Amino acid sequence: MFKKNLVLIAIVIILAIIPLFVQKGAEFGGADGEAEAAITEINKDYEPWFSSIWEPPSGEIESLLFALQAAIGAGFIGYFCGLMRGRSKKVDNIHDSH
């Protein structure tokens, strides 16, 4: 089981690093910028329906907040999966003891 997890982690790391070497010097922008460019190309007079309530002071802060959001989400998913697995094992142990 440990080897399987280690292999999966290695694959994820490799998949994250390969684009950095294949596309040297490329900018990896987000979907928001791509969508804005596509909409503007289709309709030059387009104006957004609303604007952000708060704009982060720098790109680094924006990245930090995005990473924090991802970490909180991953923590919640990990907690939930662990909780469900624990409950499942508890139910299995109860059924096995009877």
Backbone hydrogen bonds in HBPLUS format (Angstrom, degrees):
<---DONOR---> <-ACCEPTOR-->    atom                        ^
c    i                          cat <-CA-CA->   ^        H-A-AA   ^      H-
h    n   atom  resd res      DA  || num        DHA   H-A  angle D-A-AA Bond
n    s   type  num  typ     dist DA aas  dist angle  dist       angle   num
A0005-ASN N   A0001-MET O   3.09 MM   4  6.40 160.4  2.13 151.0 155.3     1
A0006-LEU N   A0002-PHE O   2.95 MM   4  6.16 155.7  2.01 147.6 154.9     2
A0007-VAL N   A0003-LYS O   2.90 MM   4  6.13 155.0  1.97 149.5 155.6     3
A0008-LEU N   A0004-LYS O   3.03 MM   4  6.29 158.5  2.07 147.9 153.7     4
A0009-ILE N   A0005-ASN O   2.94 MM   4  6.17 158.2  1.98 150.3 156.0     5
A0010-ALA N   A0006-LEU O   2.99 MM   4  6.18 157.1  2.04 144.8 151.2     6
A0011-ILE N   A0007-VAL O   2.96 MM   4  6.22 154.0  2.02 148.2 155.1     7
A0012-VAL N   A0008-LEU O   3.05 MM   4  6.31 158.8  2.10 148.2 153.3     8
A0013-ILE N   A0009-ILE O   3.00 MM   4  6.25 162.2  2.03 151.9 156.4     9
A0014-ILE N   A0010-ALA O   2.93 MM   4  6.13 161.6  1.97 150.1 155.2    10
A0015-LEU N   A0011-ILE O   2.90 MM   4  6.11 160.9  1.94 150.6 155.9    11
A0016-ALA N   A0012-VAL O   3.03 MM   4  6.26 140.0  2.20 142.4 152.9    12
A0016-ALA N   A0013-ILE O   3.19 MM   3  5.13 126.2  2.50  93.0 106.8    13
A0017-ILE N   A0013-ILE O   3.03 MM   4  6.24 143.2  2.17 146.0 155.9    14
A0018-ILE N   A0014-ILE O   2.94 MM   4  5.96 164.0  1.97 160.8 163.0    15
A0020-LEU N   A0017-ILE O   3.00 MM   3  5.50 132.4  2.23 115.2 127.8    16
A0021-PHE N   A0018-ILE O   3.04 MM   3  5.45 136.5  2.24 111.5 122.4    17
A0022-VAL N   A0018-ILE O   2.97 MM   4  6.15 159.6  2.02 159.8 166.5    18
A0023-GLN N   A0019-PRO O   3.05 MM   4  5.79 166.8  2.07 142.2 145.7    19
A0026-ALA N   A0023-GLN O   3.15 MM   3  5.52 159.3  2.19 134.2 133.0    20
A0035-ALA N   A0031-ALA O   2.87 MM   4  6.01 159.6  1.91 152.2 157.6    21
A0036-GLU N   A0032-ASP O   2.98 MM   4  6.18 161.0  2.02 149.8 154.9    22
A0037-ALA N   A0033-GLY O   3.04 MM   4  6.22 158.8  2.08 145.1 150.7    23
A0038-ALA N   A0034-GLU O   3.00 MM   4  6.22 158.1  2.05 148.1 153.9    24
A0039-ILE N   A0035-ALA O   2.92 MM   4  6.12 162.2  1.95 153.9 158.5    25
A0040-THR N   A0036-GLU O   2.96 MM   4  6.07 163.8  1.99 149.0 153.8    26
A0041-GLU N   A0037-ALA O   3.00 MM   4  6.13 146.9  2.11 140.9 149.9    27
A0042-ILE N   A0038-ALA O   3.10 MM   4  6.34 148.0  2.20 143.2 150.9    28
A0043-ASN N   A0039-ILE O   2.84 MM   4  6.02 168.9  1.85 159.5 162.6    29
A0046-TYR N   A0043-ASN O   3.24 MM   3  5.55 165.8  2.26 115.7 117.5    30
A0062-GLU N   A0058-SER O   3.12 MM   4  6.41 159.0  2.16 146.2 152.3    31
A0063-SER N   A0059-GLY O   2.88 MM   4  6.11 155.7  1.94 145.5 151.7    32
A0064-LEU N   A0060-GLU O   2.85 MM   4  6.09 155.2  1.92 145.7 153.1    33
A0065-LEU N   A0061-ILE O   2.90 MM   4  6.15 162.0  1.93 153.5 157.2    34
A0066-PHE N   A0062-GLU O   2.99 MM   4  6.21 153.5  2.06 144.7 152.3    35
A0067-ALA N   A0063-SER O   2.85 MM   4  6.07 161.7  1.88 152.3 157.1    36
A0068-LEU N   A0064-LEU O   2.85 MM   4  6.05 155.1  1.91 149.0 156.5    37
A0069-GLN N   A0065-LEU O   2.91 MM   4  6.08 155.8  1.97 143.5 149.9    38
A0070-ALA N   A0066-PHE O   2.96 MM   4  6.24 157.2  2.02 147.7 153.9    39
A0071-ALA N   A0067-ALA O   2.85 MM   4  6.08 154.7  1.91 147.5 154.7    40
A0072-ILE N   A0068-LEU O   2.92 MM   4  6.14 160.7  1.96 151.7 156.3    41
A0073-GLY N   A0069-GLN O   3.01 MM   4  6.20 161.2  2.05 147.3 152.8    42
A0074-ALA N   A0070-ALA O   2.85 MM   4  6.05 159.4  1.90 149.1 155.0    43
A0075-GLY N   A0071-ALA O   2.83 MM   4  5.98 155.2  1.89 146.0 153.4    44
A0076-PHE N   A0072-ILE O   2.94 MM   4  6.16 156.3  2.00 147.7 153.7    45
A0077-ILE N   A0073-GLY O   2.96 MM   4  6.20 164.5  1.99 150.5 154.7    46
A0078-GLY N   A0074-ALA O   2.85 MM   4  5.98 162.6  1.88 149.5 154.8    47
A0079-TYR N   A0075-GLY O   2.88 MM   4  6.01 161.0  1.91 147.5 152.9    48
A0080-PHE N   A0076-PHE O   2.89 MM   4  6.07 165.6  1.91 152.5 156.5    49
A0081-CYS N   A0077-ILE O   2.90 MM   4  6.09 165.1  1.93 152.2 156.2    50
A0082-GLY N   A0078-GLY O   2.94 MM   4  6.07 162.2  1.97 148.6 153.9    51
A0083-LEU N   A0079-TYR O   2.82 MM   4  6.00 156.4  1.88 150.8 157.8    52
A0084-MET N   A0080-PHE O   2.93 MM   4  6.15 163.5  1.96 152.3 156.1    53
A0085-ARG N   A0081-CYS O   2.94 MM   4  6.11 155.8  2.00 146.9 154.0    54
A0086-GLY N   A0082-GLY O   2.88 MM   4  6.02 158.2  1.93 147.5 153.7    55
A0087-ARG N   A0083-LEU O   2.94 MM   4  6.18 158.9  1.98 149.3 155.0    56
A0088-SER N   A0084-MET O   2.92 MM   4  6.08 155.8  1.98 143.6 150.7    57
A0089-LYS N   A0085-ARG O   2.92 MM   4  6.18 159.2  1.97 150.2 155.2    58
A0090-LYS N   A0086-GLY O   2.93 MM   4  6.10 153.1  2.01 145.4 153.3    59
A0091-VAL N   A0087-ARG O   2.93 MM   4  6.19 159.0  1.97 150.9 155.6    60
A0092-ASP N   A0088-SER O   2.93 MM   4  6.18 159.1  1.98 147.5 153.7    61
A0093-ASN N   A0089-LYS O   2.85 MM   4  6.05 154.6  1.92 147.5 154.0    62
A0094-ILE N   A0090-LYS O   3.00 MM   4  6.24 149.1  2.10 144.4 152.7    63
A0095-HIS N   A0091-VAL O   3.00 MM   4  6.26 159.9  2.04 151.3 156.3    64
A0096-ASP N   A0092-ASP O   2.91 MM   4  6.06 149.2  2.00 145.6 154.5    65
A0097-SER N   A0093-ASN O   3.08 MM   4  6.14 144.0  2.21 139.4 147.3    66
